[in-house]
Amino acid sequence: MIALLTSFLLIALAEMGDKTQLLTLYLASRFPVRKVLVGIALWGGNILGERLPKRTISKVSGALFLLFGLLTLAPLAF
């Protein structure tokens, strides 16, 4: 039973990308592409913001900020 549920879950997750892509293409054919992409980005950010604890978001964004800063300085070291 576990294998069956796992299979259904994995297939549902894999198919979600296809449905989202089709919806994005449909909306982009009716509305300006820039507005569609901004709307999808805001929607995705809203979902993550509701699901993740604020402390986790702060730690991850701080670590990424430091990482990007170090990567920016890396060419200067060589």
mmCIF file of the N, C-alpha and C atoms, coordinates in Angstrom:
data_MODEL
# 
_entry.id   MODEL 
# 
loop_
_atom_site.group_PDB 
_atom_site.id 
_atom_site.type_symbol 
_atom_site.label_atom_id 
_atom_site.label_alt_id 
_atom_site.label_comp_id 
_atom_site.label_asym_id 
_atom_site.label_entity_id 
_atom_site.label_seq_id 
_atom_site.pdbx_PDB_ins_code 
_atom_site.Cartn_x 
_atom_site.Cartn_y 
_atom_site.Cartn_z 
_atom_site.occupancy 
_atom_site.B_iso_or_equiv 
_atom_site.pdbx_formal_charge 
_atom_site.auth_seq_id 
_atom_site.auth_comp_id 
_atom_site.auth_asym_id 
_atom_site.auth_atom_id 
_atom_site.pdbx_PDB_model_num 
ATOM 1   N N  . MET A 1 1  ? 0.815  -1.191 0.000   1.00 0.00 ? 1  MET A N  1 
ATOM 2   C CA . MET A 1 1  ? 0.000  0.000  0.000   1.00 0.00 ? 1  MET A CA 1 
ATOM 3   C C  . MET A 1 1  ? 0.861  1.259  0.000   1.00 0.00 ? 1  MET A C  1 
ATOM 4   N N  . ILE A 1 2  ? 1.964  1.218  0.754   1.00 0.00 ? 2  ILE A N  1 
ATOM 5   C CA . ILE A 1 2  ? 2.870  2.366  0.802   1.00 0.00 ? 2  ILE A CA 1 
ATOM 6   C C  . ILE A 1 2  ? 3.457  2.641  -0.582  1.00 0.00 ? 2  ILE A C  1 
ATOM 7   N N  . ALA A 1 3  ? 3.830  1.577  -1.285  1.00 0.00 ? 3  ALA A N  1 
ATOM 8   C CA . ALA A 1 3  ? 4.405  1.745  -2.622  1.00 0.00 ? 3  ALA A CA 1 
ATOM 9   C C  . ALA A 1 3  ? 3.390  2.377  -3.570  1.00 0.00 ? 3  ALA A C  1 
ATOM 10  N N  . LEU A 1 4  ? 2.141  2.005  -3.460  1.00 0.00 ? 4  LEU A N  1 
ATOM 11  C CA . LEU A 1 4  ? 1.099  2.576  -4.316  1.00 0.00 ? 4  LEU A CA 1 
ATOM 12  C C  . LEU A 1 4  ? 0.900  4.064  -4.025  1.00 0.00 ? 4  LEU A C  1 
ATOM 13  N N  . LEU A 1 5  ? 0.823  4.421  -2.762  1.00 0.00 ? 5  LEU A N  1 
ATOM 14  C CA . LEU A 1 5  ? 0.657  5.826  -2.389  1.00 0.00 ? 5  LEU A CA 1 
ATOM 15  C C  . LEU A 1 5  ? 1.873  6.661  -2.790  1.00 0.00 ? 5  LEU A C  1 
ATOM 16  N N  . THR A 1 6  ? 3.053  6.096  -2.605  1.00 0.00 ? 6  THR A N  1 
ATOM 17  C CA . THR A 1 6  ? 4.275  6.797  -3.009  1.00 0.00 ? 6  THR A CA 1 
ATOM 18  C C  . THR A 1 6  ? 4.286  7.033  -4.513  1.00 0.00 ? 6  THR A C  1 
ATOM 19  N N  . SER A 1 7  ? 3.882  6.034  -5.272  1.00 0.00 ? 7  SER A N  1 
ATOM 20  C CA . SER A 1 7  ? 3.833  6.179  -6.730  1.00 0.00 ? 7  SER A CA 1 
ATOM 21  C C  . SER A 1 7  ? 2.862  7.270  -7.149  1.00 0.00 ? 7  SER A C  1 
ATOM 22  N N  . PHE A 1 8  ? 1.672  7.268  -6.560  1.00 0.00 ? 8  PHE A N  1 
ATOM 23  C CA . PHE A 1 8  ? 0.693  8.293  -6.886  1.00 0.00 ? 8  PHE A CA 1 
ATOM 24  C C  . PHE A 1 8  ? 1.204  9.682  -6.530  1.00 0.00 ? 8  PHE A C  1 
ATOM 25  N N  . LEU A 1 9  ? 1.847  9.821  -5.373  1.00 0.00 ? 9  LEU A N  1 
ATOM 26  C CA . LEU A 1 9  ? 2.373  11.114 -4.942  1.00 0.00 ? 9  LEU A CA 1 
ATOM 27  C C  . LEU A 1 9  ? 3.457  11.611 -5.891  1.00 0.00 ? 9  LEU A C  1 
ATOM 28  N N  . LEU A 1 10 ? 4.389  10.733 -6.258  1.00 0.00 ? 10 LEU A N  1 
ATOM 29  C CA . LEU A 1 10 ? 5.471  11.139 -7.150  1.00 0.00 ? 10 LEU A CA 1 
ATOM 30  C C  . LEU A 1 10 ? 4.957  11.507 -8.543  1.00 0.00 ? 10 LEU A C  1 
ATOM 31  N N  . ILE A 1 11 ? 4.002  10.766 -9.042  1.00 0.00 ? 11 ILE A N  1 
ATOM 32  C CA . ILE A 1 11 ? 3.433  11.081 -10.357 1.00 0.00 ? 11 ILE A CA 1 
ATOM 33  C C  . ILE A 1 11 ? 2.671  12.392 -10.299 1.00 0.00 ? 11 ILE A C  1 
ATOM 34  N N  . ALA A 1 12 ? 1.925  12.629 -9.217  1.00 0.00 ? 12 ALA A N  1 
ATOM 35  C CA . ALA A 1 12 ? 1.196  13.887 -9.072  1.00 0.00 ? 12 ALA A CA 1 
ATOM 36  C C  . ALA A 1 12 ? 2.158  15.070 -9.035  1.00 0.00 ? 12 ALA A C  1 
ATOM 37  N N  . LEU A 1 13 ? 3.264  14.928 -8.318  1.00 0.00 ? 13 LEU A N  1 
ATOM 38  C CA . LEU A 1 13 ? 4.256  16.010 -8.268  1.00 0.00 ? 13 LEU A CA 1 
ATOM 39  C C  . LEU A 1 13 ? 4.903  16.240 -9.634  1.00 0.00 ? 13 LEU A C  1 
ATOM 40  N N  . ALA A 1 14 ? 5.197  15.170 -10.339 1.00 0.00 ? 14 ALA A N  1 
ATOM 41  C CA . ALA A 1 14 ? 5.814  15.300 -11.662 1.00 0.00 ? 14 ALA A CA 1 
ATOM 42  C C  . ALA A 1 14 ? 4.861  15.955 -12.652 1.00 0.00 ? 14 ALA A C  1 
ATOM 43  N N  . GLU A 1 15 ? 3.595  15.627 -12.588 1.00 0.00 ? 15 GLU A N  1 
ATOM 44  C CA . GLU A 1 15 ? 2.610  16.190 -13.514 1.00 0.00 ? 15 GLU A CA 1 
ATOM 45  C C  . GLU A 1 15 ? 2.266  17.633 -13.189 1.00 0.00 ? 15 GLU A C  1 
ATOM 46  N N  . MET A 1 16 ? 2.476  18.060 -11.956 1.00 0.00 ? 16 MET A N  1 
ATOM 47  C CA . MET A 1 16 ? 2.153  19.432 -11.572 1.00 0.00 ? 16 MET A CA 1 
ATOM 48  C C  . MET A 1 16 ? 2.954  20.427 -12.405 1.00 0.00 ? 16 MET A C  1 
ATOM 49  N N  . GLY A 1 17 ? 4.200  20.122 -12.685 1.00 0.00 ? 17 GLY A N  1 
ATOM 50  C CA . GLY A 1 17 ? 5.021  21.007 -13.510 1.00 0.00 ? 17 GLY A CA 1 
ATOM 51  C C  . GLY A 1 17 ? 4.442  21.161 -14.915 1.00 0.00 ? 17 GLY A C  1 
ATOM 52  N N  . ASP A 1 18 ? 3.940  20.091 -15.478 1.00 0.00 ? 18 ASP A N  1 
ATOM 53  C CA . ASP A 1 18 ? 3.338  20.153 -16.813 1.00 0.00 ? 18 ASP A CA 1 
ATOM 54  C C  . ASP A 1 18 ? 2.103  21.035 -16.827 1.00 0.00 ? 18 ASP A C  1 
ATOM 55  N N  . LYS A 1 19 ? 1.256  20.878 -15.821 1.00 0.00 ? 19 LYS A N  1 
ATOM 56  C CA . LYS A 1 19 ? 0.027  21.669 -15.757 1.00 0.00 ? 19 LYS A CA 1 
ATOM 57  C C  . LYS A 1 19 ? 0.342  23.140 -15.532 1.00 0.00 ? 19 LYS A C  1 
ATOM 58  N N  . THR A 1 20 ? 1.311  23.427 -14.685 1.00 0.00 ? 20 THR A N  1 
ATOM 59  C CA . THR A 1 20 ? 1.699  24.812 -14.430 1.00 0.00 ? 20 THR A CA 1 
ATOM 60  C C  . THR A 1 20 ? 2.281  25.440 -15.685 1.00 0.00 ? 20 THR A C  1 
ATOM 61  N N  . GLN A 1 21 ? 3.081  24.691 -16.409 1.00 0.00 ? 21 GLN A N  1 
ATOM 62  C CA . GLN A 1 21 ? 3.667  25.205 -17.647 1.00 0.00 ? 21 GLN A CA 1 
ATOM 63  C C  . GLN A 1 21 ? 2.576  25.495 -18.683 1.00 0.00 ? 21 GLN A C  1 
ATOM 64  N N  . LEU A 1 22 ? 1.617  24.603 -18.811 1.00 0.00 ? 22 LEU A N  1 
ATOM 65  C CA . LEU A 1 22 ? 0.521  24.830 -19.756 1.00 0.00 ? 22 LEU A CA 1 
ATOM 66  C C  . LEU A 1 22 ? -0.306 26.053 -19.369 1.00 0.00 ? 22 LEU A C  1 
ATOM 67  N N  . LEU A 1 23 ? -0.568 26.209 -18.091 1.00 0.00 ? 23 LEU A N  1 
ATOM 68  C CA . LEU A 1 23 ? -1.308 27.375 -17.631 1.00 0.00 ? 23 LEU A CA 1 
ATOM 69  C C  . LEU A 1 23 ? -0.531 28.652 -17.904 1.00 0.00 ? 23 LEU A C  1 
ATOM 70  N N  . THR A 1 24 ? 0.764  28.631 -17.680 1.00 0.00 ? 24 THR A N  1 
ATOM 71  C CA . THR A 1 24 ? 1.596  29.797 -17.943 1.00 0.00 ? 24 THR A CA 1 
ATOM 72  C C  . THR A 1 24 ? 1.594  30.142 -19.431 1.00 0.00 ? 24 THR A C  1 
ATOM 73  N N  . LEU A 1 25 ? 1.728  29.143 -20.285 1.00 0.00 ? 25 LEU A N  1 
ATOM 74  C CA . LEU A 1 25 ? 1.693  29.400 -21.727 1.00 0.00 ? 25 LEU A CA 1 
ATOM 75  C C  . LEU A 1 25 ? 0.347  29.967 -22.162 1.00 0.00 ? 25 LEU A C  1 
ATOM 76  N N  . TYR A 1 26 ? -0.731 29.435 -21.603 1.00 0.00 ? 26 TYR A N  1 
ATOM 77  C CA . TYR A 1 26 ? -2.062 29.928 -21.945 1.00 0.00 ? 26 TYR A CA 1 
ATOM 78  C C  . TYR A 1 26 ? -2.219 31.386 -21.514 1.00 0.00 ? 26 TYR A C  1 
ATOM 79  N N  . LEU A 1 27 ? -1.838 31.690 -20.283 1.00 0.00 ? 27 LEU A N  1 
ATOM 80  C CA . LEU A 1 27 ? -1.976 33.068 -19.799 1.00 0.00 ? 27 LEU A CA 1 
ATOM 81  C C  . LEU A 1 27 ? -1.081 34.024 -20.576 1.00 0.00 ? 27 LEU A C  1 
ATOM 82  N N  . ALA A 1 28 ? 0.119  33.567 -20.941 1.00 0.00 ? 28 ALA A N  1 
ATOM 83  C CA . ALA A 1 28 ? 1.039  34.421 -21.695 1.00 0.00 ? 28 ALA A CA 1 
ATOM 84  C C  . ALA A 1 28 ? 0.528  34.691 -23.106 1.00 0.00 ? 28 ALA A C  1 
ATOM 85  N N  . SER A 1 29 ? -0.323 33.814 -23.621 1.00 0.00 ? 29 SER A N  1 
ATOM 86  C CA . SER A 1 29 ? -0.885 34.061 -24.955 1.00 0.00 ? 29 SER A CA 1 
ATOM 87  C C  . SER A 1 29 ? -2.032 35.074 -24.906 1.00 0.00 ? 29 SER A C  1 
ATOM 88  N N  . ARG A 1 30 ? -2.600 35.278 -23.733 1.00 0.00 ? 30 ARG A N  1 
ATOM 89  C CA . ARG A 1 30 ? -3.721 36.207 -23.603 1.00 0.00 ? 30 ARG A CA 1 
ATOM 90  C C  . ARG A 1 30 ? -3.325 37.537 -22.971 1.00 0.00 ? 30 ARG A C  1 
ATOM 91  N N  . PHE A 1 31 ? -2.284 37.531 -22.141 1.00 0.00 ? 31 PHE A N  1 
ATOM 92  C CA . PHE A 1 31 ? -1.865 38.721 -21.405 1.00 0.00 ? 31 PHE A CA 1 
ATOM 93  C C  . PHE A 1 31 ? -0.390 38.966 -21.657 1.00 0.00 ? 31 PHE A C  1 
ATOM 94  N N  . PRO A 1 32 ? 0.114  40.161 -21.328 1.00 0.00 ? 32 PRO A N  1 
ATOM 95  C CA . PRO A 1 32 ? 1.550  40.423 -21.503 1.00 0.00 ? 32 PRO A CA 1 
ATOM 96  C C  . PRO A 1 32 ? 2.402  39.436 -20.692 1.00 0.00 ? 32 PRO A C  1 
ATOM 97  N N  . VAL A 1 33 ? 3.432  38.925 -21.338 1.00 0.00 ? 33 VAL A N  1 
ATOM 98  C CA . VAL A 1 33 ? 4.273  37.890 -20.728 1.00 0.00 ? 33 VAL A CA 1 
ATOM 99  C C  . VAL A 1 33 ? 4.876  38.379 -19.413 1.00 0.00 ? 33 VAL A C  1 
ATOM 100 N N  . ARG A 1 34 ? 5.315  39.604 -19.393 1.00 0.00 ? 34 ARG A N  1 
ATOM 101 C CA . ARG A 1 34 ? 5.952  40.142 -18.185 1.00 0.00 ? 34 ARG A CA 1 
ATOM 102 C C  . ARG A 1 34 ? 4.992  40.104 -16.999 1.00 0.00 ? 34 ARG A C  1 
ATOM 103 N N  . LYS A 1 35 ? 3.741  40.473 -17.221 1.00 0.00 ? 35 LYS A N  1 
ATOM 104 C CA . LYS A 1 35 ? 2.757  40.464 -16.140 1.00 0.00 ? 35 LYS A CA 1 
ATOM 105 C C  . LYS A 1 35 ? 2.483  39.037 -15.661 1.00 0.00 ? 35 LYS A C  1 
ATOM 106 N N  . VAL A 1 36 ? 2.442  38.111 -16.580 1.00 0.00 ? 36 VAL A N  1 
ATOM 107 C CA . VAL A 1 36 ? 2.196  36.706 -16.212 1.00 0.00 ? 36 VAL A CA 1 
ATOM 108 C C  . VAL A 1 36 ? 3.347  36.177 -15.361 1.00 0.00 ? 36 VAL A C  1 
ATOM 109 N N  . LEU A 1 37 ? 4.583  36.433 -15.767 1.00 0.00 ? 37 LEU A N  1 
ATOM 110 C CA . LEU A 1 37 ? 5.739  35.936 -15.016 1.00 0.00 ? 37 LEU A CA 1 
ATOM 111 C C  . LEU A 1 37 ? 5.852  36.584 -13.643 1.00 0.00 ? 37 LEU A C  1 
ATOM 112 N N  . VAL A 1 38 ? 5.564  37.870 -13.562 1.00 0.00 ? 38 VAL A N  1 
ATOM 113 C CA . VAL A 1 38 ? 5.588  38.544 -12.259 1.00 0.00 ? 38 VAL A CA 1 
ATOM 114 C C  . VAL A 1 38 ? 4.498  37.973 -11.356 1.00 0.00 ? 38 VAL A C  1 
ATOM 115 N N  . GLY A 1 39 ? 3.322  37.736 -11.911 1.00 0.00 ? 39 GLY A N  1 
ATOM 116 C CA . GLY A 1 39 ? 2.234  37.154 -11.125 1.00 0.00 ? 39 GLY A CA 1 
ATOM 117 C C  . GLY A 1 39 ? 2.567  35.776 -10.602 1.00 0.00 ? 39 GLY A C  1 
ATOM 118 N N  . ILE A 1 40 ? 3.194  34.952 -11.428 1.00 0.00 ? 40 ILE A N  1 
ATOM 119 C CA . ILE A 1 40 ? 3.570  33.599 -11.000 1.00 0.00 ? 40 ILE A CA 1 
ATOM 120 C C  . ILE A 1 40 ? 4.656  33.664 -9.927  1.00 0.00 ? 40 ILE A C  1 
ATOM 121 N N  . ALA A 1 41 ? 5.618  34.568 -10.087 1.00 0.00 ? 41 ALA A N  1 
ATOM 122 C CA . ALA A 1 41 ? 6.675  34.709 -9.085  1.00 0.00 ? 41 ALA A CA 1 
ATOM 123 C C  . ALA A 1 41 ? 6.094  35.170 -7.750  1.00 0.00 ? 41 ALA A C  1 
ATOM 124 N N  . LEU A 1 42 ? 5.174  36.128 -7.784  1.00 0.00 ? 42 LEU A N  1 
ATOM 125 C CA . LEU A 1 42 ? 4.558  36.607 -6.540  1.00 0.00 ? 42 LEU A CA 1 
ATOM 126 C C  . LEU A 1 42 ? 3.715  35.515 -5.889  1.00 0.00 ? 42 LEU A C  1 
ATOM 127 N N  . TRP A 1 43 ? 3.002  34.746 -6.705  1.00 0.00 ? 43 TRP A N  1 
ATOM 128 C CA . TRP A 1 43 ? 2.185  33.661 -6.176  1.00 0.00 ? 43 TRP A CA 1 
ATOM 129 C C  . TRP A 1 43 ? 3.069  32.613 -5.500  1.00 0.00 ? 43 TRP A C  1 
ATOM 130 N N  . GLY A 1 44 ? 4.173  32.249 -6.167  1.00 0.00 ? 44 GLY A N  1 
ATOM 131 C CA . GLY A 1 44 ? 5.095  31.265 -5.586  1.00 0.00 ? 44 GLY A CA 1 
ATOM 132 C C  . GLY A 1 44 ? 5.741  31.774 -4.313  1.00 0.00 ? 44 GLY A C  1 
ATOM 133 N N  . GLY A 1 45 ? 6.125  33.045 -4.308  1.00 0.00 ? 45 GLY A N  1 
ATOM 134 C CA . GLY A 1 45 ? 6.708  33.638 -3.107  1.00 0.00 ? 45 GLY A CA 1 
ATOM 135 C C  . GLY A 1 45 ? 5.712  33.706 -1.965  1.00 0.00 ? 45 GLY A C  1 
ATOM 136 N N  . ASN A 1 46 ? 4.470  33.969 -2.290  1.00 0.00 ? 46 ASN A N  1 
ATOM 137 C CA . ASN A 1 46 ? 3.427  34.021 -1.269  1.00 0.00 ? 46 ASN A CA 1 
ATOM 138 C C  . ASN A 1 46 ? 3.231  32.654 -0.623  1.00 0.00 ? 46 ASN A C  1 
ATOM 139 N N  . ILE A 1 47 ? 3.231  31.612 -1.427  1.00 0.00 ? 47 ILE A N  1 
ATOM 140 C CA . ILE A 1 47 ? 3.064  30.256 -0.890  1.00 0.00 ? 47 ILE A CA 1 
ATOM 141 C C  . ILE A 1 47 ? 4.239  29.894 0.019   1.00 0.00 ? 47 ILE A C  1 
ATOM 142 N N  . LEU A 1 48 ? 5.460  30.191 -0.427  1.00 0.00 ? 48 LEU A N  1 
ATOM 143 C CA . LEU A 1 48 ? 6.626  29.890 0.412   1.00 0.00 ? 48 LEU A CA 1 
ATOM 144 C C  . LEU A 1 48 ? 6.603  30.700 1.700   1.00 0.00 ? 48 LEU A C  1 
ATOM 145 N N  . GLY A 1 49 ? 6.209  31.968 1.595   1.00 0.00 ? 49 GLY A N  1 
ATOM 146 C CA . GLY A 1 49 ? 6.156  32.822 2.776   1.00 0.00 ? 49 GLY A CA 1 
ATOM 147 C C  . GLY A 1 49 ? 5.143  32.340 3.805   1.00 0.00 ? 49 GLY A C  1 
ATOM 148 N N  . GLU A 1 50 ? 4.063  31.757 3.355   1.00 0.00 ? 50 GLU A N  1 
ATOM 149 C CA . GLU A 1 50 ? 3.060  31.230 4.282   1.00 0.00 ? 50 GLU A CA 1 
ATOM 150 C C  . GLU A 1 50 ? 3.487  29.906 4.897   1.00 0.00 ? 50 GLU A C  1 
ATOM 151 N N  . ARG A 1 51 ? 4.247  29.105 4.173   1.00 0.00 ? 51 ARG A N  1 
ATOM 152 C CA . ARG A 1 51 ? 4.583  27.753 4.623   1.00 0.00 ? 51 ARG A CA 1 
ATOM 153 C C  . ARG A 1 51 ? 5.851  27.695 5.484   1.00 0.00 ? 51 ARG A C  1 
ATOM 154 N N  . LEU A 1 52 ? 6.831  28.544 5.189   1.00 0.00 ? 52 LEU A N  1 
ATOM 155 C CA . LEU A 1 52 ? 8.107  28.487 5.902   1.00 0.00 ? 52 LEU A CA 1 
ATOM 156 C C  . LEU A 1 52 ? 8.113  29.445 7.093   1.00 0.00 ? 52 LEU A C  1 
ATOM 157 N N  . PRO A 1 53 ? 8.743  29.038 8.184   1.00 0.00 ? 53 PRO A N  1 
ATOM 158 C CA . PRO A 1 53 ? 8.870  29.944 9.331   1.00 0.00 ? 53 PRO A CA 1 
ATOM 159 C C  . PRO A 1 53 ? 9.750  31.146 8.970   1.00 0.00 ? 53 PRO A C  1 
ATOM 160 N N  . LYS A 1 54 ? 9.442  32.299 9.550   1.00 0.00 ? 54 LYS A N  1 
ATOM 161 C CA . LYS A 1 54 ? 10.190 33.530 9.257   1.00 0.00 ? 54 LYS A CA 1 
ATOM 162 C C  . LYS A 1 54 ? 11.672 33.382 9.604   1.00 0.00 ? 54 LYS A C  1 
ATOM 163 N N  . ARG A 1 55 ? 11.952 32.673 10.662  1.00 0.00 ? 55 ARG A N  1 
ATOM 164 C CA . ARG A 1 55 ? 13.352 32.481 11.072  1.00 0.00 ? 55 ARG A CA 1 
ATOM 165 C C  . ARG A 1 55 ? 14.139 31.716 10.000  1.00 0.00 ? 55 ARG A C  1 
ATOM 166 N N  . THR A 1 56 ? 13.514 30.700 9.411   1.00 0.00 ? 56 THR A N  1 
ATOM 167 C CA . THR A 1 56 ? 14.163 29.921 8.357   1.00 0.00 ? 56 THR A CA 1 
ATOM 168 C C  . THR A 1 56 ? 14.414 30.799 7.132   1.00 0.00 ? 56 THR A C  1 
ATOM 169 N N  . ILE A 1 57 ? 13.428 31.593 6.762   1.00 0.00 ? 57 ILE A N  1 
ATOM 170 C CA . ILE A 1 57 ? 13.586 32.488 5.612   1.00 0.00 ? 57 ILE A CA 1 
ATOM 171 C C  . ILE A 1 57 ? 14.725 33.470 5.860   1.00 0.00 ? 57 ILE A C  1 
ATOM 172 N N  . SER A 1 58 ? 14.812 34.015 7.067   1.00 0.00 ? 58 SER A N  1 
ATOM 173 C CA . SER A 1 58 ? 15.886 34.960 7.400   1.00 0.00 ? 58 SER A CA 1 
ATOM 174 C C  . SER A 1 58 ? 17.254 34.303 7.316   1.00 0.00 ? 58 SER A C  1 
ATOM 175 N N  . LYS A 1 59 ? 17.370 33.092 7.844   1.00 0.00 ? 59 LYS A N  1 
ATOM 176 C CA . LYS A 1 59 ? 18.666 32.401 7.822   1.00 0.00 ? 59 LYS A CA 1 
ATOM 177 C C  . LYS A 1 59 ? 19.088 32.060 6.391   1.00 0.00 ? 59 LYS A C  1 
ATOM 178 N N  . VAL A 1 60 ? 18.161 31.546 5.598   1.00 0.00 ? 60 VAL A N  1 
ATOM 179 C CA . VAL A 1 60 ? 18.497 31.162 4.225   1.00 0.00 ? 60 VAL A CA 1 
ATOM 180 C C  . VAL A 1 60 ? 18.844 32.403 3.395   1.00 0.00 ? 60 VAL A C  1 
ATOM 181 N N  . SER A 1 61 ? 18.061 33.462 3.525   1.00 0.00 ? 61 SER A N  1 
ATOM 182 C CA . SER A 1 61 ? 18.352 34.663 2.741   1.00 0.00 ? 61 SER A CA 1 
ATOM 183 C C  . SER A 1 61 ? 19.670 35.301 3.175   1.00 0.00 ? 61 SER A C  1 
ATOM 184 N N  . GLY A 1 62 ? 19.966 35.273 4.461   1.00 0.00 ? 62 GLY A N  1 
ATOM 185 C CA . GLY A 1 62 ? 21.253 35.795 4.936   1.00 0.00 ? 62 GLY A CA 1 
ATOM 186 C C  . GLY A 1 62 ? 22.425 34.981 4.405   1.00 0.00 ? 62 GLY A C  1 
ATOM 187 N N  . ALA A 1 63 ? 22.292 33.665 4.432   1.00 0.00 ? 63 ALA A N  1 
ATOM 188 C CA . ALA A 1 63 ? 23.357 32.796 3.913   1.00 0.00 ? 63 ALA A CA 1 
ATOM 189 C C  . ALA A 1 63 ? 23.554 33.014 2.414   1.00 0.00 ? 63 ALA A C  1 
ATOM 190 N N  . LEU A 1 64 ? 22.454 33.158 1.664   1.00 0.00 ? 64 LEU A N  1 
ATOM 191 C CA . LEU A 1 64 ? 22.575 33.412 0.222   1.00 0.00 ? 64 LEU A CA 1 
ATOM 192 C C  . LEU A 1 64 ? 23.215 34.770 -0.047  1.00 0.00 ? 64 LEU A C  1 
ATOM 193 N N  . PHE A 1 65 ? 22.882 35.771 0.752   1.00 0.00 ? 65 PHE A N  1 
ATOM 194 C CA . PHE A 1 65 ? 23.488 37.093 0.597   1.00 0.00 ? 65 PHE A CA 1 
ATOM 195 C C  . PHE A 1 65 ? 25.003 37.009 0.783   1.00 0.00 ? 65 PHE A C  1 
ATOM 196 N N  . LEU A 1 66 ? 25.431 36.304 1.828   1.00 0.00 ? 66 LEU A N  1 
ATOM 197 C CA . LEU A 1 66 ? 26.875 36.147 2.056   1.00 0.00 ? 66 LEU A CA 1 
ATOM 198 C C  . LEU A 1 66 ? 27.535 35.338 0.944   1.00 0.00 ? 66 LEU A C  1 
ATOM 199 N N  . LEU A 1 67 ? 26.873 34.293 0.488   1.00 0.00 ? 67 LEU A N  1 
ATOM 200 C CA . LEU A 1 67 ? 27.421 33.462 -0.586  1.00 0.00 ? 67 LEU A CA 1 
ATOM 201 C C  . LEU A 1 67 ? 27.602 34.273 -1.864  1.00 0.00 ? 67 LEU A C  1 
ATOM 202 N N  . PHE A 1 68 ? 26.590 35.043 -2.244  1.00 0.00 ? 68 PHE A N  1 
ATOM 203 C CA . PHE A 1 68 ? 26.694 35.846 -3.457  1.00 0.00 ? 68 PHE A CA 1 
ATOM 204 C C  . PHE A 1 68 ? 27.772 36.919 -3.317  1.00 0.00 ? 68 PHE A C  1 
ATOM 205 N N  . GLY A 1 69 ? 27.919 37.468 -2.121  1.00 0.00 ? 69 GLY A N  1 
ATOM 206 C CA . GLY A 1 69 ? 28.988 38.441 -1.887  1.00 0.00 ? 69 GLY A CA 1 
ATOM 207 C C  . GLY A 1 69 ? 30.366 37.815 -2.065  1.00 0.00 ? 69 GLY A C  1 
ATOM 208 N N  . LEU A 1 70 ? 30.545 36.619 -1.528  1.00 0.00 ? 70 LEU A N  1 
ATOM 209 C CA . LEU A 1 70 ? 31.827 35.929 -1.677  1.00 0.00 ? 70 LEU A CA 1 
ATOM 210 C C  . LEU A 1 70 ? 32.094 35.538 -3.132  1.00 0.00 ? 70 LEU A C  1 
ATOM 211 N N  . LEU A 1 71 ? 31.051 35.105 -3.829  1.00 0.00 ? 71 LEU A N  1 
ATOM 212 C CA . LEU A 1 71 ? 31.219 34.749 -5.244  1.00 0.00 ? 71 LEU A CA 1 
ATOM 213 C C  . LEU A 1 71 ? 31.543 35.980 -6.089  1.00 0.00 ? 71 LEU A C  1 
ATOM 214 N N  . THR A 1 72 ? 31.045 37.124 -5.682  1.00 0.00 ? 72 THR A N  1 
ATOM 215 C CA . THR A 1 72 ? 31.361 38.371 -6.400  1.00 0.00 ? 72 THR A CA 1 
ATOM 216 C C  . THR A 1 72 ? 32.821 38.743 -6.197  1.00 0.00 ? 72 THR A C  1 
ATOM 217 N N  . LEU A 1 73 ? 33.332 38.490 -5.001  1.00 0.00 ? 73 LEU A N  1 
ATOM 218 C CA . LEU A 1 73 ? 34.729 38.820 -4.691  1.00 0.00 ? 73 LEU A CA 1 
ATOM 219 C C  . LEU A 1 73 ? 35.707 37.751 -5.194  1.00 0.00 ? 73 LEU A C  1 
ATOM 220 N N  . ALA A 1 74 ? 35.243 36.549 -5.482  1.00 0.00 ? 74 ALA A N  1 
ATOM 221 C CA . ALA A 1 74 ? 36.119 35.455 -5.879  1.00 0.00 ? 74 ALA A CA 1 
ATOM 222 C C  . ALA A 1 74 ? 36.989 35.755 -7.089  1.00 0.00 ? 74 ALA A C  1 
ATOM 223 N N  . PRO A 1 75 ? 36.483 36.393 -8.149  1.00 0.00 ? 75 PRO A N  1 
ATOM 224 C CA . PRO A 1 75 ? 37.364 36.690 -9.293  1.00 0.00 ? 75 PRO A CA 1 
ATOM 225 C C  . PRO A 1 75 ? 38.518 37.623 -8.925  1.00 0.00 ? 75 PRO A C  1 
ATOM 226 N N  . LEU A 1 76 ? 38.334 38.443 -7.913  1.00 0.00 ? 76 LEU A N  1 
ATOM 227 C CA . LEU A 1 76 ? 39.398 39.356 -7.499  1.00 0.00 ? 76 LEU A CA 1 
ATOM 228 C C  . LEU A 1 76 ? 40.542 38.635 -6.815  1.00 0.00 ? 76 LEU A C  1 
ATOM 229 N N  . ALA A 1 77 ? 40.275 37.442 -6.265  1.00 0.00 ? 77 ALA A N  1 
ATOM 230 C CA . ALA A 1 77 ? 41.301 36.690 -5.554  1.00 0.00 ? 77 ALA A CA 1 
ATOM 231 C C  . ALA A 1 77 ? 42.281 36.003 -6.509  1.00 0.00 ? 77 ALA A C  1 
ATOM 232 N N  . PHE A 1 78 ? 41.909 35.836 -7.764  1.00 0.00 ? 78 PHE A N  1 
ATOM 233 C CA . PHE A 1 78 ? 42.757 35.117 -8.706  1.00 0.00 ? 78 PHE A CA 1 
ATOM 234 C C  . PHE A 1 78 ? 43.542 36.030 -9.576  1.00 0.00 ? 78 PHE A C  1 
# 
